[in-house]
Amino acid sequence: MNSKQETSLWNELSKFGYKEAIAARAWQQIADMLNARTAVPNPVPQPTRPKLIAWETFMGLMAAADVLKMFTYGVLPNHLREALTENNRPVTLAIWRGLKTTLTAPTITAVEAEANKTELDPTWTATVLQPSIAMSLGLPTLTADDVLATVQHWMDL
């Protein structure tokens, strides 16, 4: 730690809540208290995102004749399958814009209805971690040795 960080740590340790732990030389306990992060409910509501369309779902939405027609376009089905698997919307939509010009109305309606569906974002977490005291002070993750060194520097033990 640099001197500015050590000063910040000492200012924190000078507060009333650490006096007993310092007297007990509980350096690891103090470091753990300073590094502790509390989980709280995520204040951001779970967002939605465009629903992932699996290749099998896409194929099931197409009329049989349209499936055959799509496979006359060389590697296009392979690229579409890859884009759907990766949920790569820009590529999927680019391929779809061209492909749908050759498909029947029922297939287009079914696929576009599925494409307009949304789902809750599975990457959202229900809880988030609050910053630790150390983080709030701009300090790195503290060790027992950091606490001891700071106390030794500022106090005569």
KOLNU-712591 format. One record per residue (C-alpha): residue number from 1; residue in three letters; x negated, y, z. Coordinates in nm, 4 decimals. Layout:
+-----+--------+----------+----------+----------+
: num : residu :        x :        y :        z :
+-----+--------+----------+----------+----------+
: NUM :    ALA :        X :        Y :        Z :
...
+-----+--------+----------+----------+----------+
//
This chain:
+-----+--------+----------+----------+----------+
: num : residu :        x :        y :        z :
+-----+--------+----------+----------+----------+
:   1 :    MET :   0.0000 :   0.0000 :   0.0000 :
:   2 :    ASN :  -0.1143 :   0.3534 :  -0.0620 :
:   3 :    SER :  -0.1211 :   0.6198 :   0.2093 :
:   4 :    LYS :   0.2101 :   0.7726 :   0.1042 :
:   5 :    GLN :   0.3804 :   0.4314 :   0.1270 :
:   6 :    GLU :   0.2172 :   0.3640 :   0.4625 :
:   7 :    THR :   0.3433 :   0.6990 :   0.5915 :
:   8 :    SER :   0.6959 :   0.6144 :   0.4733 :
:   9 :    LEU :   0.6746 :   0.2775 :   0.6456 :
:  10 :    TRP :   0.5488 :   0.4337 :   0.9669 :
:  11 :    ASN :   0.8293 :   0.6920 :   0.9637 :
:  12 :    GLU :   1.0770 :   0.4046 :   0.9370 :
:  13 :    LEU :   0.9059 :   0.2003 :   1.2088 :
:  14 :    SER :   0.9115 :   0.5028 :   1.4393 :
:  15 :    LYS :   1.2895 :   0.4767 :   1.4557 :
:  16 :    PHE :   1.4475 :   0.3326 :   1.7672 :
:  17 :    GLY :   1.5549 :  -0.0011 :   1.6161 :
:  18 :    TYR :   1.1992 :  -0.1323 :   1.5755 :
:  19 :    LYS :   1.0569 :  -0.0523 :   1.9203 :
:  20 :    GLU :   1.1252 :  -0.3954 :   2.0763 :
:  21 :    ALA :   1.0031 :  -0.5889 :   1.7733 :
:  22 :    ILE :   0.6812 :  -0.3845 :   1.7665 :
:  23 :    ALA :   0.6288 :  -0.4415 :   2.1386 :
:  24 :    ALA :   0.6802 :  -0.8155 :   2.0801 :
:  25 :    ARG :   0.4368 :  -0.8022 :   1.7873 :
:  26 :    ALA :   0.7034 :  -0.9646 :   1.5699 :
:  27 :    TRP :   0.5428 :  -0.8519 :   1.2441 :
:  28 :    GLN :   0.7136 :  -1.1111 :   1.0241 :
:  29 :    GLN :   1.0535 :  -1.0357 :   1.1797 :
:  30 :    ILE :   1.0049 :  -0.6658 :   1.1092 :
:  31 :    ALA :   0.8965 :  -0.7355 :   0.7506 :
:  32 :    ASP :   1.2003 :  -0.9605 :   0.7038 :
:  33 :    MET :   1.4314 :  -0.6881 :   0.8396 :
:  34 :    LEU :   1.2812 :  -0.4324 :   0.6026 :
:  35 :    ASN :   1.2993 :  -0.6652 :   0.2999 :
:  36 :    ALA :   1.6514 :  -0.7986 :   0.3700 :
:  37 :    ARG :   1.9101 :  -0.7357 :   0.1011 :
:  38 :    THR :   2.2810 :  -0.7607 :   0.1744 :
:  39 :    ALA :   2.5216 :  -0.9098 :  -0.0781 :
:  40 :    VAL :   2.8337 :  -0.6993 :  -0.1295 :
:  41 :    PRO :   3.1316 :  -0.7383 :  -0.3622 :
:  42 :    ASN :   3.0521 :  -0.6123 :  -0.7101 :
:  43 :    PRO :   3.2069 :  -0.2644 :  -0.7360 :
:  44 :    VAL :   3.2333 :  -0.2998 :  -1.1134 :
:  45 :    PRO :   3.5391 :  -0.4974 :  -1.2260 :
:  46 :    GLN :   3.4704 :  -0.8042 :  -1.4342 :
:  47 :    PRO :   3.4684 :  -0.6880 :  -1.7956 :
:  48 :    THR :   3.6008 :  -0.8777 :  -2.0913 :
:  49 :    ARG :   3.4160 :  -0.9611 :  -2.4072 :
:  50 :    PRO :   3.5144 :  -1.1049 :  -2.7427 :
:  51 :    LYS :   3.5888 :  -1.4726 :  -2.6929 :
:  52 :    LEU :   3.3303 :  -1.7161 :  -2.8193 :
:  53 :    ILE :   3.4701 :  -1.9075 :  -3.1144 :
:  54 :    ALA :   3.3268 :  -2.2558 :  -3.1331 :
:  55 :    TRP :   3.2532 :  -2.4002 :  -3.4758 :
:  56 :    GLU :   3.5017 :  -2.6810 :  -3.4127 :
:  57 :    THR :   3.7716 :  -2.4261 :  -3.3270 :
:  58 :    PHE :   3.6937 :  -2.2250 :  -3.6381 :
:  59 :    MET :   3.7115 :  -2.5342 :  -3.8565 :
:  60 :    GLY :   4.0387 :  -2.6401 :  -3.6931 :
:  61 :    LEU :   4.1982 :  -2.3055 :  -3.7776 :
:  62 :    MET :   4.1263 :  -2.3370 :  -4.1476 :
:  63 :    ALA :   4.3527 :  -2.4991 :  -4.4013 :
:  64 :    ALA :   4.1979 :  -2.8160 :  -4.5478 :
:  65 :    ALA :   4.1613 :  -2.6622 :  -4.8940 :
:  66 :    ASP :   3.9857 :  -2.3590 :  -4.7430 :
:  67 :    VAL :   3.7361 :  -2.5834 :  -4.5630 :
:  68 :    LEU :   3.6469 :  -2.7456 :  -4.8932 :
:  69 :    LYS :   3.6261 :  -2.4056 :  -5.0622 :
:  70 :    MET :   3.3915 :  -2.2714 :  -4.7925 :
:  71 :    PHE :   3.1504 :  -2.5603 :  -4.8440 :
:  72 :    THR :   3.1097 :  -2.4696 :  -5.2094 :
:  73 :    TYR :   2.9061 :  -2.1662 :  -5.0998 :
:  74 :    GLY :   2.5756 :  -2.3457 :  -5.0322 :
:  75 :    VAL :   2.4160 :  -2.2542 :  -4.6990 :
:  76 :    LEU :   2.6901 :  -2.0074 :  -4.6031 :
:  77 :    PRO :   2.8658 :  -2.2570 :  -4.3703 :
:  78 :    ASN :   2.5347 :  -2.3280 :  -4.1963 :
:  79 :    HIS :   2.4735 :  -1.9569 :  -4.1393 :
:  80 :    LEU :   2.8285 :  -1.9101 :  -4.0152 :
:  81 :    ARG :   2.7975 :  -2.2041 :  -3.7774 :
:  82 :    GLU :   2.4730 :  -2.0634 :  -3.6377 :
:  83 :    ALA :   2.6245 :  -1.7162 :  -3.5943 :
:  84 :    LEU :   2.9277 :  -1.8604 :  -3.4151 :
:  85 :    THR :   2.7107 :  -2.0777 :  -3.1897 :
:  86 :    GLU :   2.4982 :  -1.7773 :  -3.0911 :
:  87 :    ASN :   2.8105 :  -1.5561 :  -3.0584 :
:  88 :    ASN :   2.6368 :  -1.3190 :  -3.2987 :
:  89 :    ARG :   2.9333 :  -1.0973 :  -3.3826 :
:  90 :    PRO :   2.7673 :  -0.8741 :  -3.6434 :
:  91 :    VAL :   2.6499 :  -1.1691 :  -3.8546 :
:  92 :    THR :   2.9743 :  -1.3616 :  -3.8031 :
:  93 :    LEU :   3.1808 :  -1.0615 :  -3.9118 :
:  94 :    ALA :   2.9593 :  -0.9936 :  -4.2128 :
:  95 :    ILE :   2.9972 :  -1.3517 :  -4.3355 :
:  96 :    TRP :   3.3689 :  -1.3497 :  -4.2539 :
:  97 :    ARG :   3.4319 :  -1.0291 :  -4.4537 :
:  98 :    GLY :   3.3021 :  -1.1992 :  -4.7657 :
:  99 :    LEU :   3.4442 :  -1.5429 :  -4.7015 :
: 100 :    LYS :   3.7972 :  -1.4275 :  -4.6296 :
: 101 :    THR :   3.8265 :  -1.2791 :  -4.9779 :
: 102 :    THR :   3.8461 :  -1.6376 :  -5.1059 :
: 103 :    LEU :   4.0690 :  -1.7967 :  -4.8386 :
: 104 :    THR :   4.4429 :  -1.8378 :  -4.8023 :
: 105 :    ALA :   4.6571 :  -1.6052 :  -4.5910 :
: 106 :    PRO :   4.7384 :  -1.8669 :  -4.3208 :
: 107 :    THR :   4.3687 :  -1.9362 :  -4.2628 :
: 108 :    ILE :   4.2845 :  -1.5664 :  -4.2488 :
: 109 :    THR :   4.5690 :  -1.4975 :  -4.0038 :
: 110 :    ALA :   4.4734 :  -1.7891 :  -3.7766 :
: 111 :    VAL :   4.1018 :  -1.7075 :  -3.7691 :
: 112 :    GLU :   4.1553 :  -1.3363 :  -3.7142 :
: 113 :    ALA :   4.4036 :  -1.4016 :  -3.4309 :
: 114 :    GLU :   4.1411 :  -1.6193 :  -3.2613 :
: 115 :    ALA :   3.8690 :  -1.3602 :  -3.3252 :
: 116 :    ASN :   4.0795 :  -1.0909 :  -3.1543 :
: 117 :    LYS :   4.1013 :  -1.2858 :  -2.8278 :
: 118 :    THR :   3.8930 :  -1.1829 :  -2.5316 :
: 119 :    GLU :   3.7639 :  -1.3627 :  -2.2243 :
: 120 :    LEU :   3.6219 :  -1.2565 :  -1.8915 :
: 121 :    ASP :   3.2489 :  -1.1977 :  -1.9179 :
: 122 :    PRO :   3.0837 :  -1.5073 :  -1.7680 :
: 123 :    THR :   2.7591 :  -1.3175 :  -1.7017 :
: 124 :    TRP :   2.9324 :  -1.0895 :  -1.4478 :
: 125 :    THR :   2.8561 :  -1.1673 :  -1.0854 :
: 126 :    ALA :   3.1085 :  -1.1355 :  -0.8042 :
: 127 :    THR :   2.8469 :  -0.9994 :  -0.5664 :
: 128 :    VAL :   2.5514 :  -0.7667 :  -0.6049 :
: 129 :    LEU :   2.2556 :  -0.7119 :  -0.3755 :
: 130 :    GLN :   2.2146 :  -0.3812 :  -0.2000 :
: 131 :    PRO :   1.8633 :  -0.2384 :  -0.1961 :
: 132 :    SER :   1.6543 :  -0.3343 :   0.1053 :
: 133 :    ILE :   1.5276 :  -0.0713 :   0.3464 :
: 134 :    ALA :   1.1827 :  -0.1166 :   0.1925 :
: 135 :    MET :   1.3206 :  -0.0632 :  -0.1571 :
: 136 :    SER :   1.5096 :   0.2481 :  -0.0433 :
: 137 :    LEU :   1.1815 :   0.3854 :   0.0906 :
: 138 :    GLY :   1.0054 :   0.3152 :  -0.2400 :
: 139 :    LEU :   0.7960 :   0.0389 :  -0.0859 :
: 140 :    PRO :   0.6973 :  -0.2957 :  -0.2328 :
: 141 :    THR :   0.8125 :  -0.6183 :  -0.0714 :
: 142 :    LEU :   0.6482 :  -0.6007 :   0.2677 :
: 143 :    THR :   0.4467 :  -0.8679 :   0.4418 :
: 144 :    ALA :   0.3785 :  -0.9150 :   0.8098 :
: 145 :    ASP :   0.0240 :  -0.7941 :   0.7382 :
: 146 :    ASP :   0.1582 :  -0.4689 :   0.5862 :
: 147 :    VAL :   0.3588 :  -0.4015 :   0.9007 :
: 148 :    LEU :   0.0687 :  -0.4880 :   1.1309 :
: 149 :    ALA :  -0.1792 :  -0.2736 :   0.9347 :
: 150 :    THR :   0.0571 :   0.0237 :   0.9400 :
: 151 :    VAL :   0.1243 :  -0.0061 :   1.3111 :
: 152 :    GLN :  -0.2480 :  -0.0478 :   1.3822 :
: 153 :    HIS :  -0.3266 :   0.2603 :   1.1749 :
: 154 :    TRP :  -0.0723 :   0.4773 :   1.3533 :
: 155 :    MET :  -0.0881 :   0.3325 :   1.7054 :
: 156 :    ASP :  -0.3658 :   0.2236 :   1.9280 :
: 157 :    LEU :  -0.2803 :  -0.1446 :   1.9918 :
+-----+--------+----------+----------+----------+
//
